Amino acid sequence: MSNVAAVNETDFGREVLENQELVVVDFWAEWCQPCKMLAPVLDKIASTFGGQVKVVKCNVDENQNIAQKYGVMSIPNLLFFKGGQVVNQSVGYVNESQLSAKVKTVLGT
């Protein structure tokens, strides 16, 4: 079972922008092979940092308005939101240790 929930244009505001904890949004698409490779890494990060970090997925094909609003041109694209604001970004595939280090940096730990 995945620790990563899907968000869309209906619940993006509530799940991401109104959330006070760190939220990592994975902008992805079904046809994107690096996105598929990143999925288990994100699941592990969500599990490892549970309670500190929320990880969600946003399909760019189904939610083009959100992707456009945040300038998502390449996927996978991870945006780190804190208090409704983008505070960091990662474009392309990253392994677990790289992503874990980035999360720790954003959390300040």
C-alpha positions as CSV (number, residue, x, y, z in Angstrom):
1,M,0.0,0.0,0.0
2,S,1.3,3.4,-1.0
3,N,1.9,6.2,1.5
4,V,1.5,8.7,-1.4
5,A,-2.0,10.2,-2.1
6,A,-3.1,11.7,-5.4
7,V,-4.2,15.3,-5.5
8,N,-6.2,17.2,-8.2
9,E,-7.5,20.6,-8.9
10,T,-10.4,20.1,-6.5
11,D,-8.3,19.2,-3.4
12,F,-4.9,20.8,-4.2
13,G,-5.6,23.9,-2.1
14,R,-6.7,21.9,1.0
15,E,-4.1,19.2,0.8
16,V,-1.1,21.3,-0.2
17,L,-1.6,25.0,0.1
18,E,-3.5,25.0,3.4
19,N,-1.2,22.4,5.0
20,Q,1.3,23.7,7.5
21,E,3.6,20.7,7.4
22,L,6.1,20.2,4.5
23,V,4.3,18.8,1.5
24,V,6.3,17.3,-1.4
25,V,4.2,17.3,-4.6
26,D,5.3,14.9,-7.3
27,F,4.2,16.2,-10.7
28,W,4.2,13.1,-12.9
29,A,2.5,11.4,-15.9
30,E,1.5,7.8,-16.5
31,W,3.7,7.6,-19.7
32,C,6.9,9.0,-17.9
33,Q,9.4,6.2,-17.2
34,P,11.5,8.2,-14.7
35,C,8.3,9.1,-12.9
36,K,7.6,5.4,-12.5
37,M,11.1,4.8,-11.2
38,L,10.6,7.7,-8.6
39,A,7.4,6.3,-7.2
40,P,8.9,3.7,-4.8
41,V,11.5,6.4,-3.7
42,L,8.6,8.8,-2.8
43,D,6.7,6.0,-1.0
44,K,9.8,5.3,1.1
45,I,10.3,9.0,1.9
46,A,6.7,9.3,2.9
47,S,7.1,6.3,5.2
48,T,10.5,7.5,6.6
49,F,9.4,11.1,7.3
50,G,5.8,10.3,8.3
51,G,4.4,13.0,10.5
52,Q,6.9,15.5,9.3
53,V,6.4,15.4,5.5
54,K,3.3,14.7,3.4
55,V,4.0,13.4,-0.1
56,V,1.3,13.7,-2.8
57,K,1.2,13.0,-6.6
58,C,-0.3,15.4,-9.2
59,N,-0.8,14.0,-12.7
60,V,0.1,16.7,-15.1
61,D,-2.1,15.3,-17.9
62,E,-5.2,15.5,-15.7
63,N,-4.3,18.7,-13.8
64,Q,-2.8,21.0,-16.5
65,N,-3.9,24.2,-14.7
66,I,-1.9,23.3,-11.6
67,A,1.2,22.3,-13.6
68,Q,1.0,25.5,-15.6
69,K,0.5,27.7,-12.5
70,Y,3.8,26.3,-11.0
71,G,5.7,26.3,-14.2
72,V,6.2,22.6,-14.5
73,M,7.8,22.0,-17.8
74,S,9.7,18.7,-17.2
75,I,8.7,15.7,-15.2
76,P,9.2,14.2,-12.7
77,N,9.2,17.5,-10.9
78,L,9.0,17.7,-7.2
79,L,7.9,20.9,-5.6
80,F,8.4,21.4,-1.8
81,F,5.6,23.4,-0.2
82,K,5.7,24.9,3.3
83,G,2.9,27.1,4.5
84,G,1.5,27.2,1.0
85,Q,4.7,28.5,-0.6
86,V,7.2,26.7,-2.8
87,V,10.4,26.5,-0.8
88,N,12.4,24.0,-2.9
89,Q,12.3,22.0,-6.1
90,S,13.9,18.9,-7.7
91,V,13.6,18.1,-11.4
92,G,14.3,14.6,-12.8
93,Y,14.8,11.3,-11.1
94,V,16.6,11.3,-7.7
95,N,17.5,8.3,-5.6
96,E,16.4,7.8,-2.0
97,S,19.5,9.3,-0.3
98,Q,19.5,12.4,-2.5
99,L,15.8,13.0,-1.8
100,S,16.2,12.3,1.9
101,A,19.0,14.8,2.1
102,K,16.9,17.4,0.3
103,V,14.0,16.8,2.6
104,K,16.2,17.1,5.7
105,T,17.6,20.4,4.4
106,V,14.1,21.8,3.8
107,L,13.0,20.6,7.3
108,G,16.2,22.1,8.8
109,T,17.3,18.9,10.4
